[in-house]
């Protein structure tokens, strides 16, 4: 139980660090730039093309959607896309490292202790499944 909360703390800290880096990089300097013809959508575009072009490709940080321009929104999406692959790789590394740690910890236990841990985990899963089934309303009503 202690290693689970420790792992959550490490994951939370890593995610907070990564999000802070993303948010810091995502705040561009505000300039007053006159509207440019390049920023205007082409007049001959169809409604479907316009909707496809405006479809969000990412998720803005909390409250950003209320204050950023369309151009800034696109810049933020590009920044998020740039970091996505690296973040996914780091998350995979963290998961693999935690699994390796857990395997080493498990090797400290005796066979009887491992069996008891497995039994306790299965018991907990069973309780969770039963409690979530009790909370689920009948689908027919």
C-alpha positions in Angstrom: 0.0 0.0 0.0 2.9 2.4 0.8 4.6 1.8 -2.5 1.3 2.5 -4.4 1.0 5.9 -2.7 4.7 6.6 -3.3 4.3 5.7 -7.0 1.2 8.0 -7.2 3.3 10.8 -5.7 6.1 10.2 -8.2 3.7 10.1 -11.1 1.9 13.2 -9.9 5.2 15.1 -9.4 6.4 14.1 -12.9 3.1 15.1 -14.5 3.1 18.4 -12.6 6.6 19.1 -13.8 5.8 18.2 -17.4 2.6 20.3 -17.4 4.4 23.3 -15.9 7.0 23.0 -18.7 4.2 22.8 -21.3 2.3 25.7 -19.8 5.4 27.9 -19.5 6.3 27.2 -23.1 2.7 27.8 -24.2 2.4 31.3 -23.0 3.6 33.4 -26.0 4.3 37.1 -25.8 1.2 39.1 -26.5 1.6 41.4 -29.5 -0.8 43.7 -31.2 -0.8 42.4 -34.8 -3.2 43.7 -37.4 -5.3 41.0 -39.0 -3.5 39.4 -41.9 -5.1 38.0 -45.0 -3.2 34.7 -44.3 -5.2 34.4 -41.1 -8.5 34.6 -42.9 -10.2 31.4 -44.1 -10.5 31.0 -47.8 -13.8 32.2 -49.2 -14.4 29.1 -51.3 -14.2 26.6 -48.4 -17.2 24.5 -47.7 -18.9 24.2 -44.3 -17.5 20.7 -43.8 -13.9 21.9 -44.5 -14.4 24.8 -42.1 -15.7 22.5 -39.4 -12.8 20.1 -40.0 -10.3 22.9 -39.8 -11.8 24.2 -36.5 -12.1 20.8 -34.9 -9.9 20.8 -31.7 -6.8 18.6 -32.0 -6.0 18.8 -28.3 -7.1 20.0 -25.0 -6.3 23.4 -23.7 -5.2 23.9 -20.1 -8.0 25.0 -17.7 -9.4 28.5 -18.4 -7.2 29.0 -21.5 -10.1 28.6 -23.9 -11.7 31.7 -22.5 -8.7 34.0 -23.2 -6.7 32.7 -26.1 -7.1 33.7 -29.8 -7.6 31.1 -32.5 -4.0 31.6 -33.6 -2.8 31.0 -30.0 -5.0 28.0 -29.7 -3.3 26.4 -32.8 0.1 27.3 -31.3 -0.8 25.6 -28.1 -2.0 22.5 -29.9 1.3 22.4 -31.9 3.3 22.7 -28.7 1.2 19.9 -27.1 1.7 17.7 -30.1 5.5 18.3 -30.0 5.8 17.1 -26.4 3.2 14.2 -26.6 5.6 11.6 -27.9 8.3 12.4 -25.3 5.7 12.4 -22.5 4.3 9.0 -23.6 7.8 7.6 -23.6 8.6 8.9 -20.2 5.3 7.5 -18.8 6.2 4.1 -20.3 9.6 4.3 -18.7 8.0 5.2 -15.4 5.6 2.3 -15.6 8.4 -0.1 -16.5 10.6 1.2 -13.6 7.7 0.9 -11.1 7.1 -2.7 -12.4 10.8 -3.6 -12.0 10.7 -2.1 -8.5 7.6 -4.0 -7.5 9.1 -7.3 -8.8 12.3 -6.7 -6.7 10.1 -5.9 -3.7 8.1 -9.1 -4.3 11.4 -11.2 -4.3 12.0 -10.2 -0.7 8.8 -12.0 0.4 8.5 -15.7 1.1 6.3 -17.9 -1.1 3.6 -17.9 1.6 3.7 -14.1 1.9 3.4 -13.8 -1.9 0.4 -16.1 -1.8 -1.2 -14.1 1.0 -0.6 -10.8 -0.9 -2.2 -12.4 -4.0 -5.2 -13.5 -2.0 -5.6 -10.1 -0.4 -5.4 -8.3 -3.8 -8.1 -10.7 -5.2 -10.3 -10.1 -2.2 -10.0 -6.4 -2.7 -10.9 -6.7 -6.4 -13.9 -8.8 -5.5 -15.1 -6.2 -3.0 -14.7 -3.4 -5.5 -16.5 -5.3 -8.2 -19.4 -6.0 -5.8 -19.6 -2.4 -4.5 -19.6 -1.0 -8.0 -22.3 -3.5 -9.1 -24.4 -2.4 -6.1 -24.0 1.3 -7.1 -24.9 0.7 -10.8 -28.6 1.4 -11.4 -30.6 -1.1 -13.3 -30.4 -0.4 -17.0 -34.1 -1.3 -17.7 -35.6 1.7 -15.7 
